[in-house]
Amino acid sequence: MYLPPKDRLDQLYQEAETHQLGQQLKREHPPQTIWGIRGYPALFTSYSISVIGQWFDSIALMVLFAYIWQSSPIYLGLIPVALALPQVIFSQFVTSLVKRFQKIRLMAFADCLTACFTIGLFFSPTPWLALILLSLRSTANVVHFPIQQSLVRELVPEHLRLKAVSWNGLVSQGAKIIVPFLGGLFLTVLTPQTLLLLNAAAFLISAAILFSIQHLISPAFMTTPTAFSRTSFFEEWKSGWLALFTHPLLLSLVSLSLIGLFCIQFVDSQFPILFREIAPTNPQHLTLVISAIGFGAVTIITIFNRLKKLTHLLFWISTSLALIALSFIGFSQIQAHHPIILFLVIGFICGIGTGLSITTLNYAIQTIPRDEEVASIASISQSLTSLVVIVAPPTGAVLTQAVGVQTMFALSGIVLIICLSLPALLKGKKKRLSSKKKRINYDNSSL
């Protein structure tokens, strides 16, 4: 039925008012559980499937390079570079894409590209071609973390954000425990290339889920391209870094997290060497310690999942790094004759520190910046983290070769403790100088 212009305008106003009222009621009555948020369960399912697929993929790549192709250590060392370098180069371009395209659709297309490159890995005849495909796949996958962080901020109310962060951490850390065991079972009946196809299938399922929930996400959460079409990449890149520096607490948390990650990456790849020297006749000690680290992380994240809010973030990030430092010093002191329970306790402590660090930083990214800054800061964090992953392992390998693996673990722990102590020492010195200045001013005034 045709309406006169005035009647049609009144109808549009009424519809807009009704929509605004619905949004207001939605804000006044937020969901009580994270699973009651429109579209979030499907988003979480997509994330979980892709994480599990990635762990199957990592097992397949290790077996493929080390056993099938009999690759040299150089090729094995290039795998993390192929995965991390695109993250360093392209992560900070993601903000521009996020502001110009619909986020859900962008993630879905990235999953489709990731699946295609993974299928290419299945047919790869040489390690060189595999490294190129890994780099291309990592480039396609670079949008995931910033978009995921941005969507969680937009979809999840403040009182449920800690649960969202902890559930993601539980999936990530739980997969580290379960999937390697399942992957080992699958490898007894399947080829490593088949595990690659499992990862490709996981990303295709993830993409299908994302495409299916586009209509469930409110249009208010879907970024339109017109608003940012005239903003240059350099301006967006600059605004992202300015946003990070305008939040001193977040800057401190990111800095401490990067220092901790650097020390961890120094020795992370040297765990097999450490246990080869400590317990050459008990290789199962290494797998048990890795499982203990995973259980420690899952335990602390499960505890955080019961909380509604996380405060004193600097305390938690400092505690996490202190626990990791103590565990590294503990690993540097254990010997083959020590009971296995000591190995497991040290690994469990290391896992608690790891879980604390991951949860605290991701929660800080979710809660401290403004809504429009989340994707930018997440992109910067991803870029810096990937840079550390490239630089620290080879540096640690050279130092380990020079001083020995147990000494390197001890040095990493000591450096972490020193870095944690510096802010407190500087703050104490500043306080003493301030009190001394006040005393001098008081003495001068009394004269």
WOFEN-V572372 format. One record per helix or strand. SS is the DSSP state (h for helix, s for strand). FROM is the first residue (numbers start at 0). LEN is the number of residues. Records with the same first field share a line. If there is no record, write none. Layout:
BEGIN
SS=FROM-LEN ; FROM-LEN
END
This chain:
BEGIN
h=4-24 ; 33-3 ; 39-29 ; 72-26 ; 102-21 ; 126-14 ; 142-13 ; 157-30 ; 191-21 ; 218-3 ; 224-4 ; 232-13 ; 247-21 ; 270-8 ; 283-22 ; 312-21 ; 339-28 ; 370-33 ; 404-42
END
